């Protein structure tokens, strides 16, 4: 596995990936002036799990020709799902605002007559605000504060090549945000106290038809933050995978992880015995989208996960049951 420990330019003058591997911080320098394609795709996606049964998702992003600004609130116990937002041709002014580094202080925002969204990043916190309205009044109101923000905190950052040298993907995932605030979508409202937050930040140029498997979740163990990220099926991962877990804000890198199914339950394990979990399904957040040239099918399967991990010093941590997910997406966009 190639770990990038110092700052490196991501792309060469031809717009091809020249820095391949993974990093614990944003050591990849993305200069958008070096992107040699009109099909650059960019998104900031936040997911918050709270009260053991609710999931809130917020998205600001585009797939070069179409943009999405949206919020979704899911009750895993009942399956009730409320979504508001906008899917429309991508505005050039919006695309120019997408930051090239998620660790640098910035504000990403979108404002229209009926929809306002703002993601603010500082060295000490992240603030997420979202408001949607129509002729009948306010349809959504969200205001969240994310803490446990530190440059010293480990993340999993991966620069992934594809068979076509013109294609590449830069992905940054940060686990274990502490989330507090308020969410209301239509007639459902909650105060969020000490929720668990995740940032999935992606930038890249890749094939129109693609798919992936991605899993993530977080909880506390012995009073310390624990989280994991697994994934495969997207691009060439010979230089590095995104498989890792976090304990007390420190990253522990894994090799390949496999998925097996017995009855209705799934098992996720690596080949070294350092990551081994059983997942009992709770709710399948199935989404399907066919708009313009965007086609997406995704089974995001939330479940009750339990298992163990092994730290670098050989310490075995038993992880009590917690809610996490693993999804399988097939896309054309």
SULKA-V416934 format. One record per backbone hydrogen bond with DSSP energy under -1.0 kcal/mol. CO is the residue of the C=O (numbers start at 1). NH is the residue of the N-H. E is the energy in kcal/mol with one decimal. If there is no record, write none. Layout:
co->CO nh->NH e->E
co->CO nh->NH e->E
This chain:
co->2 nh->22 e->-2.6
co->8 nh->29 e->-3.2
co->10 nh->18 e->-2.9
co->10 nh->19 e->-1.3
co->12 nh->15 e->-2.0
co->16 nh->12 e->-2.3
co->21 nh->159 e->-2.9
co->22 nh->4 e->-3.4
co->23 nh->157 e->-2.5
co->24 nh->155 e->-2.3
co->25 nh->27 e->-2.3
co->27 nh->8 e->-3.0
co->29 nh->10 e->-2.7
co->31 nh->34 e->-2.2
co->32 nh->35 e->-1.3
co->41 nh->204 e->-2.1
co->42 nh->62 e->-3.2
co->43 nh->202 e->-2.1
co->44 nh->60 e->-2.1
co->45 nh->200 e->-3.1
co->46 nh->58 e->-2.6
co->47 nh->198 e->-1.9
co->48 nh->56 e->-2.9
co->49 nh->196 e->-2.7
co->50 nh->53 e->-1.4
co->50 nh->54 e->-2.3
co->53 nh->76 e->-3.2
co->54 nh->50 e->-2.2
co->55 nh->74 e->-2.9
co->56 nh->48 e->-3.0
co->57 nh->72 e->-2.3
co->58 nh->46 e->-2.7
co->59 nh->70 e->-1.9
co->60 nh->44 e->-2.5
co->61 nh->68 e->-2.9
co->62 nh->42 e->-2.1
co->63 nh->65 e->-1.4
co->65 nh->90 e->-1.3
co->66 nh->63 e->-2.9
co->67 nh->88 e->-1.9
co->68 nh->61 e->-1.9
co->69 nh->86 e->-2.8
co->70 nh->59 e->-2.4
co->71 nh->84 e->-2.4
co->72 nh->57 e->-2.8
co->73 nh->82 e->-2.6
co->74 nh->55 e->-2.2
co->75 nh->79 e->-2.9
co->80 nh->75 e->-2.7
co->82 nh->73 e->-2.8
co->84 nh->71 e->-2.7
co->86 nh->69 e->-2.3
co->88 nh->67 e->-3.4
co->91 nh->95 e->-2.1
co->92 nh->96 e->-2.0
co->94 nh->97 e->-1.1
co->95 nh->98 e->-1.1
co->106 nh->121 e->-3.1
co->108 nh->119 e->-3.4
co->110 nh->117 e->-2.8
co->114 nh->133 e->-2.3
co->115 nh->112 e->-2.3
co->116 nh->131 e->-3.0
co->117 nh->110 e->-2.8
co->118 nh->129 e->-2.6
co->119 nh->108 e->-2.8
co->120 nh->127 e->-2.2
co->121 nh->106 e->-1.3
co->125 nh->122 e->-2.4
co->126 nh->146 e->-3.6
co->127 nh->120 e->-3.0
co->128 nh->144 e->-2.7
co->129 nh->118 e->-2.8
co->130 nh->142 e->-2.7
co->131 nh->116 e->-2.8
co->132 nh->139 e->-2.7
co->132 nh->140 e->-2.0
co->134 nh->137 e->-1.7
co->137 nh->134 e->-2.3
co->139 nh->186 e->-4.1
co->140 nh->132 e->-2.1
co->141 nh->184 e->-1.8
co->142 nh->130 e->-2.2
co->143 nh->182 e->-2.4
co->144 nh->128 e->-2.0
co->145 nh->180 e->-2.1
co->146 nh->126 e->-2.2
co->147 nh->178 e->-1.4
co->156 nh->173 e->-2.2
co->157 nh->23 e->-2.5
co->158 nh->171 e->-2.4
co->159 nh->21 e->-1.6
co->160 nh->169 e->-1.6
co->161 nh->236 e->-3.3
co->164 nh->167 e->-2.3
co->168 nh->205 e->-1.9
co->169 nh->160 e->-3.0
co->170 nh->203 e->-2.4
co->171 nh->158 e->-2.5
co->172 nh->201 e->-2.7
co->173 nh->156 e->-2.1
co->174 nh->199 e->-2.3
co->177 nh->197 e->-2.1
co->178 nh->147 e->-2.8
co->179 nh->195 e->-2.9
co->180 nh->145 e->-3.0
co->181 nh->192 e->-2.9
co->182 nh->143 e->-2.5
co->183 nh->190 e->-2.8
co->184 nh->141 e->-2.9
co->185 nh->188 e->-1.8
co->188 nh->185 e->-2.3
co->190 nh->183 e->-2.4
co->192 nh->181 e->-2.3
co->195 nh->179 e->-2.1
co->196 nh->49 e->-2.6
co->197 nh->177 e->-2.0
co->198 nh->47 e->-2.1
co->199 nh->174 e->-1.9
co->200 nh->45 e->-2.3
co->201 nh->172 e->-2.9
co->202 nh->43 e->-2.3
co->203 nh->170 e->-3.4
co->204 nh->41 e->-3.0
co->205 nh->168 e->-3.2
co->208 nh->333 e->-1.9
co->210 nh->331 e->-3.2
co->212 nh->329 e->-2.4
co->213 nh->232 e->-1.8
co->214 nh->327 e->-3.5
co->215 nh->230 e->-2.5
co->216 nh->325 e->-2.2
co->217 nh->228 e->-1.9
co->219 nh->226 e->-2.8
co->221 nh->224 e->-1.7
co->224 nh->221 e->-3.0
co->225 nh->248 e->-2.8
co->226 nh->219 e->-2.7
co->227 nh->246 e->-3.6
co->228 nh->217 e->-1.3
co->229 nh->244 e->-2.6
co->230 nh->215 e->-2.7
co->232 nh->213 e->-2.4
co->239 nh->2 e->-3.0
co->243 nh->254 e->-2.3
co->244 nh->229 e->-2.8
co->245 nh->252 e->-2.9
co->246 nh->227 e->-2.1
co->247 nh->250 e->-1.3
co->249 nh->154 e->-2.4
co->250 nh->247 e->-2.1
co->252 nh->245 e->-2.0
co->258 nh->269 e->-1.7
co->260 nh->267 e->-2.8
co->262 nh->265 e->-1.8
co->265 nh->262 e->-2.3
co->266 nh->279 e->-3.1
co->267 nh->260 e->-2.1
co->268 nh->277 e->-2.5
co->269 nh->258 e->-2.7
co->274 nh->310 e->-1.7
co->275 nh->270 e->-1.9
co->276 nh->308 e->-2.1
co->277 nh->268 e->-2.5
co->278 nh->306 e->-2.0
co->279 nh->266 e->-2.4
co->280 nh->304 e->-2.8
co->283 nh->302 e->-3.0
co->284 nh->286 e->-1.8
co->285 nh->300 e->-1.2
co->287 nh->298 e->-2.4
co->289 nh->296 e->-2.4
co->291 nh->294 e->-3.0
co->294 nh->291 e->-2.2
co->295 nh->332 e->-2.8
co->296 nh->289 e->-2.4
co->297 nh->330 e->-2.8
co->298 nh->287 e->-2.4
co->299 nh->328 e->-1.7
co->300 nh->285 e->-3.0
co->301 nh->326 e->-1.7
co->302 nh->282 e->-3.3
co->302 nh->283 e->-1.7
co->303 nh->324 e->-2.0
co->304 nh->280 e->-2.3
co->305 nh->322 e->-1.9
co->306 nh->278 e->-2.8
co->307 nh->319 e->-3.2
co->308 nh->276 e->-2.1
co->309 nh->317 e->-3.1
co->311 nh->314 e->-1.9
co->315 nh->311 e->-2.9
co->317 nh->309 e->-1.9
co->319 nh->307 e->-1.5
co->322 nh->305 e->-3.3
co->324 nh->303 e->-2.7
co->325 nh->216 e->-1.8
co->326 nh->301 e->-1.9
co->327 nh->214 e->-2.1
co->328 nh->299 e->-2.0
co->329 nh->212 e->-1.9
co->330 nh->297 e->-2.1
co->331 nh->210 e->-2.2
co->332 nh->295 e->-2.1
